[in-house]
Amino acid sequence: MKIRIRLREILAERGISQRQFALSMDMRIATINHLCSDSVDRVYIRTLEQICEALDITVDQLIVSAEDE
């Protein structure tokens, strides 16, 4: 099963740039840019947890099955 991270969409809906988000999270901009791309092949669970906490969302709002689309 393929999954997709919706970070780019969620940030766009909230009017937050990837750069702003990375700086507010104290993460590397390259990390956030990578997670917003369509070529994510691995990610740390803790990173996903931090993103969900910062955006006040659940992991199932952040990650969706690519097969459902």
PDB file with SEQRES, HELIX, SHEET and CRYST1 records, atoms N, CA, C and O in Angstrom:
SEQRES   1 A   69  MET LYS ILE ARG ILE ARG LEU ARG GLU ILE LEU ALA GLU          
SEQRES   2 A   69  ARG GLY ILE SER GLN ARG GLN PHE ALA LEU SER MET ASP          
SEQRES   3 A   69  MET ARG ILE ALA THR ILE ASN HIS LEU CYS SER ASP SER          
SEQRES   4 A   69  VAL ASP ARG VAL TYR ILE ARG THR LEU GLU GLN ILE CYS          
SEQRES   5 A   69  GLU ALA LEU ASP ILE THR VAL ASP GLN LEU ILE VAL SER          
SEQRES   6 A   69  ALA GLU ASP GLU                                              
HELIX    1 AA1 LEU A    7  ARG A   14  1                                   8    
HELIX    2 AA2 GLN A   18  MET A   25  1                                   8    
HELIX    3 AA3 ILE A   29  LEU A   35  1                                   7    
HELIX    4 AA4 ILE A   45  LEU A   55  1                                  11    
HELIX    5 AA5 VAL A   59  LEU A   62  1                                   4    
HELIX    6 AA6 ALA A   66  ASP A   68  5                                   3    
SHEET    1 AA1 2 ILE A   3  ILE A   5  0                                        
SHEET    2 AA1 2 ILE A  63  SER A  65 -1                                        
CRYST1    1.000    1.000    1.000  90.00  90.00  90.00 P 1           1          
ATOM      1  N   MET A   1       0.846  -1.183   0.000  1.00  0.00           N  
ATOM      2  CA  MET A   1       0.000   0.000   0.000  1.00  0.00           C  
ATOM      3  C   MET A   1       0.889   1.243   0.000  1.00  0.00           C  
ATOM      4  O   MET A   1       1.854   1.335   0.759  1.00  0.00           O  
ATOM      5  N   LYS A   2       0.552   2.175  -0.848  1.00  0.00           N  
ATOM      6  CA  LYS A   2       1.277   3.450  -0.901  1.00  0.00           C  
ATOM      7  C   LYS A   2       0.540   4.478  -0.062  1.00  0.00           C  
ATOM      8  O   LYS A   2      -0.690   4.510  -0.022  1.00  0.00           O  
ATOM      9  N   ILE A   3       1.314   5.314   0.603  1.00  0.00           N  
ATOM     10  CA  ILE A   3       0.728   6.385   1.399  1.00  0.00           C  
ATOM     11  C   ILE A   3       1.252   7.723   0.901  1.00  0.00           C  
ATOM     12  O   ILE A   3       2.271   7.793   0.213  1.00  0.00           O  
ATOM     13  N   ARG A   4       0.539   8.779   1.258  1.00  0.00           N  
ATOM     14  CA  ARG A   4       0.930  10.134   0.861  1.00  0.00           C  
ATOM     15  C   ARG A   4       0.812  11.054   2.062  1.00  0.00           C  
ATOM     16  O   ARG A   4      -0.150  10.982   2.827  1.00  0.00           O  
ATOM     17  N   ILE A   5       1.790  11.905   2.212  1.00  0.00           N  
ATOM     18  CA  ILE A   5       1.780  12.895   3.286  1.00  0.00           C  
ATOM     19  C   ILE A   5       1.145  14.168   2.739  1.00  0.00           C  
ATOM     20  O   ILE A   5       1.587  14.685   1.713  1.00  0.00           O  
ATOM     21  N   ARG A   6       0.124  14.676   3.404  1.00  0.00           N  
ATOM     22  CA  ARG A   6      -0.638  15.840   2.936  1.00  0.00           C  
ATOM     23  C   ARG A   6      -0.097  17.173   3.461  1.00  0.00           C  
ATOM     24  O   ARG A   6      -0.819  18.170   3.459  1.00  0.00           O  
ATOM     25  N   LEU A   7       1.133  17.205   3.898  1.00  0.00           N  
ATOM     26  CA  LEU A   7       1.669  18.413   4.533  1.00  0.00           C  
ATOM     27  C   LEU A   7       1.568  19.638   3.626  1.00  0.00           C  
ATOM     28  O   LEU A   7       1.172  20.710   4.084  1.00  0.00           O  
ATOM     29  N   ARG A   8       1.914  19.499   2.370  1.00  0.00           N  
ATOM     30  CA  ARG A   8       1.860  20.647   1.443  1.00  0.00           C  
ATOM     31  C   ARG A   8       0.440  21.217   1.376  1.00  0.00           C  
ATOM     32  O   ARG A   8       0.254  22.433   1.421  1.00  0.00           O  
ATOM     33  N   GLU A   9      -0.552  20.339   1.268  1.00  0.00           N  
ATOM     34  CA  GLU A   9      -1.950  20.779   1.186  1.00  0.00           C  
ATOM     35  C   GLU A   9      -2.401  21.477   2.470  1.00  0.00           C  
ATOM     36  O   GLU A   9      -3.055  22.519   2.426  1.00  0.00           O  
ATOM     37  N   ILE A  10      -2.046  20.897   3.596  1.00  0.00           N  
ATOM     38  CA  ILE A  10      -2.469  21.452   4.888  1.00  0.00           C  
ATOM     39  C   ILE A  10      -1.847  22.828   5.110  1.00  0.00           C  
ATOM     40  O   ILE A  10      -2.520  23.753   5.567  1.00  0.00           O  
ATOM     41  N   LEU A  11      -0.561  22.959   4.785  1.00  0.00           N  
ATOM     42  CA  LEU A  11       0.095  24.262   4.938  1.00  0.00           C  
ATOM     43  C   LEU A  11      -0.543  25.289   4.002  1.00  0.00           C  
ATOM     44  O   LEU A  11      -0.752  26.436   4.398  1.00  0.00           O  
ATOM     45  N   ALA A  12      -0.853  24.893   2.772  1.00  0.00           N  
ATOM     46  CA  ALA A  12      -1.479  25.816   1.823  1.00  0.00           C  
ATOM     47  C   ALA A  12      -2.857  26.254   2.312  1.00  0.00           C  
ATOM     48  O   ALA A  12      -3.212  27.427   2.198  1.00  0.00           O  
ATOM     49  N   GLU A  13      -3.634  25.319   2.856  1.00  0.00           N  
ATOM     50  CA  GLU A  13      -4.963  25.645   3.387  1.00  0.00           C  
ATOM     51  C   GLU A  13      -4.876  26.678   4.510  1.00  0.00           C  
ATOM     52  O   GLU A  13      -5.770  27.507   4.677  1.00  0.00           O  
ATOM     53  N   ARG A  14      -3.796  26.617   5.270  1.00  0.00           N  
ATOM     54  CA  ARG A  14      -3.632  27.514   6.419  1.00  0.00           C  
ATOM     55  C   ARG A  14      -2.825  28.762   6.091  1.00  0.00           C  
ATOM     56  O   ARG A  14      -2.629  29.620   6.952  1.00  0.00           O  
ATOM     57  N   GLY A  15      -2.360  28.867   4.856  1.00  0.00           N  
ATOM     58  CA  GLY A  15      -1.595  30.040   4.444  1.00  0.00           C  
ATOM     59  C   GLY A  15      -0.224  30.119   5.083  1.00  0.00           C  
ATOM     60  O   GLY A  15       0.277  31.212   5.350  1.00  0.00           O  
ATOM     61  N   ILE A  16       0.385  28.975   5.330  1.00  0.00           N  
ATOM     62  CA  ILE A  16       1.707  28.910   5.959  1.00  0.00           C  
ATOM     63  C   ILE A  16       2.703  28.411   4.917  1.00  0.00           C  
ATOM     64  O   ILE A  16       2.471  27.392   4.267  1.00  0.00           O  
ATOM     65  N   SER A  17       3.801  29.124   4.762  1.00  0.00           N  
ATOM     66  CA  SER A  17       4.817  28.669   3.814  1.00  0.00           C  
ATOM     67  C   SER A  17       5.632  27.539   4.439  1.00  0.00           C  
ATOM     68  O   SER A  17       5.689  27.396   5.661  1.00  0.00           O  
ATOM     69  N   GLN A  18       6.249  26.754   3.590  1.00  0.00           N  
ATOM     70  CA  GLN A  18       7.094  25.668   4.087  1.00  0.00           C  
ATOM     71  C   GLN A  18       8.234  26.228   4.925  1.00  0.00           C  
ATOM     72  O   GLN A  18       8.613  25.652   5.945  1.00  0.00           O  
ATOM     73  N   ARG A  19       8.769  27.345   4.486  1.00  0.00           N  
ATOM     74  CA  ARG A  19       9.879  27.985   5.213  1.00  0.00           C  
ATOM     75  C   ARG A  19       9.424  28.456   6.596  1.00  0.00           C  
ATOM     76  O   ARG A  19      10.103  28.209   7.593  1.00  0.00           O  
ATOM     77  N   GLN A  20       8.283  29.128   6.653  1.00  0.00           N  
ATOM     78  CA  GLN A  20       7.747  29.594   7.945  1.00  0.00           C  
ATOM     79  C   GLN A  20       7.535  28.424   8.889  1.00  0.00           C  
ATOM     80  O   GLN A  20       7.886  28.485  10.067  1.00  0.00           O  
ATOM     81  N   PHE A  21       6.951  27.352   8.352  1.00  0.00           N  
ATOM     82  CA  PHE A  21       6.663  26.190   9.182  1.00  0.00           C  
ATOM     83  C   PHE A  21       7.947  25.559   9.704  1.00  0.00           C  
ATOM     84  O   PHE A  21       8.041  25.220  10.884  1.00  0.00           O  
ATOM     85  N   ALA A  22       8.929  25.403   8.833  1.00  0.00           N  
ATOM     86  CA  ALA A  22      10.207  24.817   9.246  1.00  0.00           C  
ATOM     87  C   ALA A  22      10.851  25.646  10.352  1.00  0.00           C  
ATOM     88  O   ALA A  22      11.350  25.098  11.335  1.00  0.00           O  
ATOM     89  N   LEU A  23      10.840  26.956  10.192  1.00  0.00           N  
ATOM     90  CA  LEU A  23      11.442  27.820  11.204  1.00  0.00           C  
ATOM     91  C   LEU A  23      10.683  27.741  12.525  1.00  0.00           C  
ATOM     92  O   LEU A  23      11.295  27.737  13.594  1.00  0.00           O  
ATOM     93  N   SER A  24       9.365  27.678  12.457  1.00  0.00           N  
ATOM     94  CA  SER A  24       8.570  27.597  13.688  1.00  0.00           C  
ATOM     95  C   SER A  24       8.754  26.250  14.384  1.00  0.00           C  
ATOM     96  O   SER A  24       8.601  26.149  15.601  1.00  0.00           O  
ATOM     97  N   MET A  25       9.080  25.220  13.611  1.00  0.00           N  
ATOM     98  CA  MET A  25       9.280  23.877  14.161  1.00  0.00           C  
ATOM     99  C   MET A  25      10.726  23.644  14.587  1.00  0.00           C  
ATOM    100  O   MET A  25      11.039  22.626  15.203  1.00  0.00           O  
ATOM    101  N   ASP A  26      11.598  24.578  14.262  1.00  0.00           N  
ATOM    102  CA  ASP A  26      13.026  24.419  14.506  1.00  0.00           C  
ATOM    103  C   ASP A  26      13.554  23.170  13.790  1.00  0.00           C  
ATOM    104  O   ASP A  26      14.346  22.400  14.332  1.00  0.00           O  
ATOM    105  N   MET A  27      13.078  23.005  12.547  1.00  0.00           N  
ATOM    106  CA  MET A  27      13.512  21.898  11.693  1.00  0.00           C  
ATOM    107  C   MET A  27      14.217  22.472  10.484  1.00  0.00           C  
ATOM    108  O   MET A  27      14.053  23.642  10.137  1.00  0.00           O  
ATOM    109  N   ARG A  28      14.997  21.630   9.858  1.00  0.00           N  
ATOM    110  CA  ARG A  28      15.653  22.067   8.628  1.00  0.00           C  
ATOM    111  C   ARG A  28      14.601  22.310   7.551  1.00  0.00           C  
ATOM    112  O   ARG A  28      13.650  21.540   7.414  1.00  0.00           O  
ATOM    113  N   ILE A  29      14.778  23.374   6.798  1.00  0.00           N  
ATOM    114  CA  ILE A  29      13.852  23.693   5.717  1.00  0.00           C  
ATOM    115  C   ILE A  29      13.831  22.555   4.706  1.00  0.00           C  
ATOM    116  O   ILE A  29      12.779  22.231   4.156  1.00  0.00           O  
ATOM    117  N   ALA A  30      14.985  21.949   4.459  1.00  0.00           N  
ATOM    118  CA  ALA A  30      15.066  20.837   3.508  1.00  0.00           C  
ATOM    119  C   ALA A  30      14.204  19.656   3.955  1.00  0.00           C  
ATOM    120  O   ALA A  30      13.648  18.943   3.120  1.00  0.00           O  
ATOM    121  N   THR A  31      14.094  19.450   5.250  1.00  0.00           N  
ATOM    122  CA  THR A  31      13.265  18.354   5.769  1.00  0.00           C  
ATOM    123  C   THR A  31      11.798  18.595   5.438  1.00  0.00           C  
ATOM    124  O   THR A  31      11.109  17.699   4.952  1.00  0.00           O  
ATOM    125  N   ILE A  32      11.326  19.808   5.703  1.00  0.00           N  
ATOM    126  CA  ILE A  32       9.931  20.138   5.415  1.00  0.00           C  
ATOM    127  C   ILE A  32       9.685  20.120   3.913  1.00  0.00           C  
ATOM    128  O   ILE A  32       8.660  19.608   3.464  1.00  0.00           O  
ATOM    129  N   ASN A  33      10.606  20.668   3.129  1.00  0.00           N  
ATOM    130  CA  ASN A  33      10.463  20.638   1.668  1.00  0.00           C  
ATOM    131  C   ASN A  33      10.358  19.208   1.166  1.00  0.00           C  
ATOM    132  O   ASN A  33       9.544  18.913   0.290  1.00  0.00           O  
ATOM    133  N   HIS A  34      11.173  18.321   1.713  1.00  0.00           N  
ATOM    134  CA  HIS A  34      11.138  16.912   1.310  1.00  0.00           C  
ATOM    135  C   HIS A  34       9.796  16.280   1.659  1.00  0.00           C  
ATOM    136  O   HIS A  34       9.227  15.544   0.853  1.00  0.00           O  
ATOM    137  N   LEU A  35       9.290  16.565   2.855  1.00  0.00           N  
ATOM    138  CA  LEU A  35       8.010  15.990   3.273  1.00  0.00           C  
ATOM    139  C   LEU A  35       6.848  16.542   2.456  1.00  0.00           C  
ATOM    140  O   LEU A  35       5.793  15.912   2.376  1.00  0.00           O  
ATOM    141  N   CYS A  36       7.031  17.693   1.859  1.00  0.00           N  
ATOM    142  CA  CYS A  36       5.987  18.282   1.012  1.00  0.00           C  
ATOM    143  C   CYS A  36       6.083  17.800  -0.435  1.00  0.00           C  
ATOM    144  O   CYS A  36       5.202  18.086  -1.246  1.00  0.00           O  
ATOM    145  N   SER A  37       7.128  17.087  -0.752  1.00  0.00           N  
ATOM    146  CA  SER A  37       7.295  16.592  -2.125  1.00  0.00           C  
ATOM    147  C   SER A  37       6.516  15.292  -2.309  1.00  0.00           C  
ATOM    148  O   SER A  37       5.991  14.722  -1.353  1.00  0.00           O  
ATOM    149  N   ASP A  38       6.455  14.846  -3.544  1.00  0.00           N  
ATOM    150  CA  ASP A  38       5.756  13.597  -3.849  1.00  0.00           C  
ATOM    151  C   ASP A  38       6.700  12.395  -3.819  1.00  0.00           C  
ATOM    152  O   ASP A  38       6.304  11.286  -4.179  1.00  0.00           O  
ATOM    153  N   SER A  39       7.924  12.606  -3.401  1.00  0.00           N  
ATOM    154  CA  SER A  39       8.904  11.515  -3.450  1.00  0.00           C  
ATOM    155  C   SER A  39       9.405  11.111  -2.063  1.00  0.00           C  
ATOM    156  O   SER A  39      10.563  10.722  -1.914  1.00  0.00           O  
ATOM    157  N   VAL A  40       8.558  11.200  -1.068  1.00  0.00           N  
ATOM    158  CA  VAL A  40       8.956  10.808   0.287  1.00  0.00           C  
ATOM    159  C   VAL A  40       8.995   9.285   0.353  1.00  0.00           C  
ATOM    160  O   VAL A  40       8.006   8.611   0.066  1.00  0.00           O  
ATOM    161  N   ASP A  41      10.151   8.758   0.735  1.00  0.00           N  
ATOM    162  CA  ASP A  41      10.256   7.309   0.835  1.00  0.00           C  
ATOM    163  C   ASP A  41      10.480   6.836   2.265  1.00  0.00           C  
ATOM    164  O   ASP A  41      10.395   5.641   2.548  1.00  0.00           O  
ATOM    165  N   ARG A  42      10.766   7.773   3.167  1.00  0.00           N  
ATOM    166  CA  ARG A  42      10.908   7.425   4.582  1.00  0.00           C  
ATOM    167  C   ARG A  42      10.796   8.678   5.433  1.00  0.00           C  
ATOM    168  O   ARG A  42      11.130   9.783   5.006  1.00  0.00           O  
ATOM    169  N   VAL A  43      10.319   8.470   6.639  1.00  0.00           N  
ATOM    170  CA  VAL A  43      10.167   9.586   7.568  1.00  0.00           C  
ATOM    171  C   VAL A  43      10.169   9.023   8.977  1.00  0.00           C  
ATOM    172  O   VAL A  43       9.669   7.923   9.213  1.00  0.00           O  
ATOM    173  N   TYR A  44      10.721   9.764   9.899  1.00  0.00           N  
ATOM    174  CA  TYR A  44      10.715   9.347  11.299  1.00  0.00           C  
ATOM    175  C   TYR A  44       9.330   9.563  11.898  1.00  0.00           C  
ATOM    176  O   TYR A  44       8.681  10.578  11.645  1.00  0.00           O  
ATOM    177  N   ILE A  45       8.894   8.607  12.685  1.00  0.00           N  
ATOM    178  CA  ILE A  45       7.604   8.709  13.366  1.00  0.00           C  
ATOM    179  C   ILE A  45       7.584   9.952  14.259  1.00  0.00           C  
ATOM    180  O   ILE A  45       6.576  10.656  14.303  1.00  0.00           O  
ATOM    181  N   ARG A  46       8.658  10.227  14.956  1.00  0.00           N  
ATOM    182  CA  ARG A  46       8.720  11.390  15.841  1.00  0.00           C  
ATOM    183  C   ARG A  46       8.520  12.682  15.051  1.00  0.00           C  
ATOM    184  O   ARG A  46       7.889  13.612  15.553  1.00  0.00           O  
ATOM    185  N   THR A  47       9.037  12.757  13.844  1.00  0.00           N  
ATOM    186  CA  THR A  47       8.844  13.936  13.002  1.00  0.00           C  
ATOM    187  C   THR A  47       7.366  14.117  12.680  1.00  0.00           C  
ATOM    188  O   THR A  47       6.842  15.229  12.743  1.00  0.00           O  
ATOM    189  N   LEU A  48       6.698  13.019  12.336  1.00  0.00           N  
ATOM    190  CA  LEU A  48       5.258  13.090  12.065  1.00  0.00           C  
ATOM    191  C   LEU A  48       4.493  13.524  13.302  1.00  0.00           C  
ATOM    192  O   LEU A  48       3.555  14.317  13.210  1.00  0.00           O  
ATOM    193  N   GLU A  49       4.887  13.009  14.458  1.00  0.00           N  
ATOM    194  CA  GLU A  49       4.230  13.398  15.712  1.00  0.00           C  
ATOM    195  C   GLU A  49       4.389  14.890  15.971  1.00  0.00           C  
ATOM    196  O   GLU A  49       3.431  15.560  16.355  1.00  0.00           O  
ATOM    197  N   GLN A  50       5.596  15.412  15.762  1.00  0.00           N  
ATOM    198  CA  GLN A  50       5.857  16.838  15.982  1.00  0.00           C  
ATOM    199  C   GLN A  50       5.030  17.699  15.034  1.00  0.00           C  
ATOM    200  O   GLN A  50       4.490  18.730  15.434  1.00  0.00           O  
ATOM    201  N   ILE A  51       4.934  17.274  13.782  1.00  0.00           N  
ATOM    202  CA  ILE A  51       4.141  18.021  12.801  1.00  0.00           C  
ATOM    203  C   ILE A  51       2.675  18.022  13.205  1.00  0.00           C  
ATOM    204  O   ILE A  51       2.014  19.060  13.164  1.00  0.00           O  
ATOM    205  N   CYS A  52       2.171  16.865  13.592  1.00  0.00           N  
ATOM    206  CA  CYS A  52       0.765  16.770  14.007  1.00  0.00           C  
ATOM    207  C   CYS A  52       0.489  17.639  15.230  1.00  0.00           C  
ATOM    208  O   CYS A  52      -0.541  18.310  15.296  1.00  0.00           O  
ATOM    209  N   GLU A  53       1.392  17.631  16.184  1.00  0.00           N  
ATOM    210  CA  GLU A  53       1.225  18.467  17.380  1.00  0.00           C  
ATOM    211  C   GLU A  53       1.219  19.945  17.011  1.00  0.00           C  
ATOM    212  O   GLU A  53       0.387  20.708  17.501  1.00  0.00           O  
ATOM    213  N   ALA A  54       2.139  20.345  16.154  1.00  0.00           N  
ATOM    214  CA  ALA A  54       2.248  21.756  15.771  1.00  0.00           C  
ATOM    215  C   ALA A  54       1.019  22.237  15.004  1.00  0.00           C  
ATOM    216  O   ALA A  54       0.596  23.383  15.153  1.00  0.00           O  
ATOM    217  N   LEU A  55       0.449  21.357  14.184  1.00  0.00           N  
ATOM    218  CA  LEU A  55      -0.705  21.740  13.370  1.00  0.00           C  
ATOM    219  C   LEU A  55      -2.028  21.396  14.043  1.00  0.00           C  
ATOM    220  O   LEU A  55      -3.096  21.714  13.520  1.00  0.00           O  
ATOM    221  N   ASP A  56      -1.957  20.752  15.194  1.00  0.00           N  
ATOM    222  CA  ASP A  56      -3.148  20.321  15.937  1.00  0.00           C  
ATOM    223  C   ASP A  56      -4.053  19.446  15.064  1.00  0.00           C  
ATOM    224  O   ASP A  56      -5.254  19.683  14.933  1.00  0.00           O  
ATOM    225  N   ILE A  57      -3.424  18.426  14.473  1.00  0.00           N  
ATOM    226  CA  ILE A  57      -4.152  17.465  13.655  1.00  0.00           C  
ATOM    227  C   ILE A  57      -3.761  16.057  14.094  1.00  0.00           C  
ATOM    228  O   ILE A  57      -2.811  15.869  14.854  1.00  0.00           O  
ATOM    229  N   THR A  58      -4.509  15.076  13.604  1.00  0.00           N  
ATOM    230  CA  THR A  58      -4.171  13.685  13.887  1.00  0.00           C  
ATOM    231  C   THR A  58      -3.347  13.129  12.730  1.00  0.00           C  
ATOM    232  O   THR A  58      -3.320  13.696  11.638  1.00  0.00           O  
ATOM    233  N   VAL A  59      -2.687  12.027  12.988  1.00  0.00           N  
ATOM    234  CA  VAL A  59      -1.833  11.437  11.953  1.00  0.00           C  
ATOM    235  C   VAL A  59      -2.654  10.976  10.748  1.00  0.00           C  
ATOM    236  O   VAL A  59      -2.158  10.994   9.621  1.00  0.00           O  
ATOM    237  N   ASP A  60      -3.898  10.564  10.974  1.00  0.00           N  
ATOM    238  CA  ASP A  60      -4.713  10.143   9.825  1.00  0.00           C  
ATOM    239  C   ASP A  60      -5.176  11.334   8.983  1.00  0.00           C  
ATOM    240  O   ASP A  60      -5.626  11.145   7.853  1.00  0.00           O  
ATOM    241  N   GLN A  61      -5.076  12.530   9.502  1.00  0.00           N  
ATOM    242  CA  GLN A  61      -5.341  13.730   8.690  1.00  0.00           C  
ATOM    243  C   GLN A  61      -4.102  14.103   7.870  1.00  0.00           C  
ATOM    244  O   GLN A  61      -4.208  14.710   6.805  1.00  0.00           O  
ATOM    245  N   LEU A  62      -2.939  13.731   8.380  1.00  0.00           N  
ATOM    246  CA  LEU A  62      -1.682  14.055   7.727  1.00  0.00           C  
ATOM    247  C   LEU A  62      -1.305  13.017   6.665  1.00  0.00           C  
ATOM    248  O   LEU A  62      -0.763  13.366   5.616  1.00  0.00           O  
ATOM    249  N   ILE A  63      -1.592  11.753   6.939  1.00  0.00           N  
ATOM    250  CA  ILE A  63      -1.214  10.674   6.035  1.00  0.00           C  
ATOM    251  C   ILE A  63      -2.472  10.018   5.477  1.00  0.00           C  
ATOM    252  O   ILE A  63      -3.385   9.668   6.224  1.00  0.00           O  
ATOM    253  N   VAL A  64      -2.510   9.856   4.175  1.00  0.00           N  
ATOM    254  CA  VAL A  64      -3.651   9.203   3.532  1.00  0.00           C  
ATOM    255  C   VAL A  64      -3.133   8.116   2.598  1.00  0.00           C  
ATOM    256  O   VAL A  64      -1.978   8.145   2.174  1.00  0.00           O  
ATOM    257  N   SER A  65      -3.975   7.187   2.294  1.00  0.00           N  
ATOM    258  CA  SER A  65      -3.642   6.137   1.348  1.00  0.00           C  
ATOM    259  C   SER A  65      -3.663   6.727  -0.064  1.00  0.00           C  
ATOM    260  O   SER A  65      -4.649   7.345  -0.468  1.00  0.00           O  
ATOM    261  N   ALA A  66      -2.602   6.540  -0.791  1.00  0.00           N  
ATOM    262  CA  ALA A  66      -2.533   7.045  -2.163  1.00  0.00           C  
ATOM    263  C   ALA A  66      -3.457   6.243  -3.064  1.00  0.00           C  
ATOM    264  O   ALA A  66      -3.840   6.713  -4.136  1.00  0.00           O  
ATOM    265  N   GLU A  67      -3.813   5.055  -2.646  1.00  0.00           N  
ATOM    266  CA  GLU A  67      -4.697   4.201  -3.436  1.00  0.00           C  
ATOM    267  C   GLU A  67      -6.140   4.677  -3.389  1.00  0.00           C  
ATOM    268  O   GLU A  67      -6.929   4.338  -4.270  1.00  0.00           O  
ATOM    269  N   ASP A  68      -6.498   5.463  -2.368  1.00  0.00           N  
ATOM    270  CA  ASP A  68      -7.854   5.980  -2.233  1.00  0.00           C  
ATOM    271  C   ASP A  68      -8.123   7.156  -3.164  1.00  0.00           C  
ATOM    272  O   ASP A  68      -9.268   7.574  -3.334  1.00  0.00           O  
ATOM    273  N   GLU A  69      -7.080   7.676  -3.754  1.00  0.00           N  
ATOM    274  CA  GLU A  69      -7.222   8.881  -4.580  1.00  0.00           C  
ATOM    275  C   GLU A  69      -7.390   8.554  -6.036  1.00  0.00           C  
ATOM    276  O   GLU A  69      -7.523   9.459  -6.860  1.00  0.00           O  
TER     277      GLU A  69                                                      
END                                                                             
